[in-house]
């Protein structure tokens, strides 16, 4: 019986250690920022992206205010994403931020 209790204690200790490591990894992940997200945020502030985002938001408001409509904002969404991704690609070609 004494050995069984020792085994249980050892097993419990082994289970606690990975939990601590997972917590440390989660903290590190929270501190990390995806560089692509940072570039996208900067690009969203350019004049062309602001214009396409305003058109998207206006469409979403218009569609959201109607109870029955076949209109969707796919074209406006694609225009915005295209403008943002184009800016990101130019930023990448120039060598980063």
C-alpha positions as CSV (number, residue, x, y, z in Angstrom):
1,X,0.0,0.0,0.0
2,X,2.8,2.4,0.8
3,X,4.2,2.1,-2.8
4,X,0.8,2.7,-4.3
5,X,0.5,6.0,-2.5
6,X,4.0,7.0,-3.6
7,X,3.1,6.2,-7.2
8,X,0.0,8.4,-7.0
9,X,2.0,11.3,-5.6
10,X,4.6,10.9,-8.4
11,X,1.8,10.8,-11.0
12,X,0.2,13.9,-9.6
13,X,3.5,15.8,-9.7
14,X,4.1,14.8,-13.3
15,X,0.6,16.1,-14.2
16,X,1.2,19.4,-12.5
17,X,4.4,20.2,-14.4
18,X,3.0,20.2,-17.9
19,X,0.2,22.5,-16.7
20,X,2.7,25.0,-15.5
21,X,4.6,24.8,-18.9
22,X,1.3,25.3,-20.7
23,X,0.6,28.4,-18.7
24,X,4.0,29.8,-19.5
25,X,3.5,29.1,-23.2
26,X,0.1,30.8,-23.1
27,X,1.7,33.9,-21.6
28,X,4.4,34.0,-24.3
29,X,1.8,33.6,-27.0
30,X,-0.1,36.6,-25.6
31,X,3.0,38.7,-25.8
32,X,3.6,37.7,-29.5
33,X,2.1,39.9,-32.2
34,X,1.7,38.7,-35.8
35,X,3.7,41.1,-38.0
36,X,1.1,40.6,-40.8
37,X,-1.6,41.9,-38.5
38,X,0.5,45.0,-37.8
39,X,1.1,45.7,-41.5
40,X,-2.6,45.1,-42.3
41,X,-3.6,47.6,-39.6
42,X,-1.3,50.2,-41.0
43,X,-2.6,49.6,-44.5
44,X,-6.2,50.0,-43.4
45,X,-5.3,53.6,-42.5
46,X,-4.3,54.5,-46.1
47,X,-6.6,56.7,-48.1
48,X,-7.7,54.1,-50.6
49,X,-8.4,51.5,-47.8
50,X,-10.3,54.0,-45.7
51,X,-12.5,54.8,-48.8
52,X,-13.2,51.1,-49.5
53,X,-13.9,50.4,-45.9
54,X,-16.4,53.3,-45.7
55,X,-18.2,51.9,-48.7
56,X,-18.3,48.5,-47.0
57,X,-19.6,49.9,-43.8
58,X,-22.3,52.0,-45.7
59,X,-23.4,48.8,-47.5
60,X,-23.5,46.9,-44.2
61,X,-25.6,49.6,-42.6
62,X,-28.0,49.7,-45.6
63,X,-28.4,46.0,-45.8
64,X,-28.8,45.7,-42.0
65,X,-31.6,48.3,-42.0
66,X,-33.8,46.3,-44.3
67,X,-35.8,43.4,-43.3
68,X,-36.1,41.9,-46.8
69,X,-33.3,42.4,-49.3
70,X,-31.3,40.3,-51.7
71,X,-28.4,42.7,-51.6
72,X,-25.2,41.7,-49.9
73,X,-21.9,43.4,-49.5
74,X,-19.7,40.9,-51.2
75,X,-18.4,43.3,-53.8
76,X,-17.6,45.9,-51.2
77,X,-15.9,43.4,-49.0
78,X,-13.7,42.1,-51.8
79,X,-12.8,45.7,-52.8
80,X,-11.7,46.4,-49.3
81,X,-9.7,43.2,-48.9
82,X,-8.1,43.7,-52.3
83,X,-7.0,47.2,-51.5
84,X,-5.6,46.2,-48.1
85,X,-3.8,43.1,-49.5
86,X,-2.4,45.2,-52.4
87,X,-1.0,47.6,-49.8
88,X,0.4,44.7,-47.8
89,X,2.1,43.3,-50.9
90,X,3.7,46.6,-51.7
91,X,5.0,46.9,-48.1
92,X,6.5,43.5,-48.3
93,X,8.3,44.2,-51.6
94,X,9.7,47.4,-50.1
95,X,11.3,45.3,-47.4
96,X,9.0,45.4,-44.4
97,X,7.4,48.2,-42.4
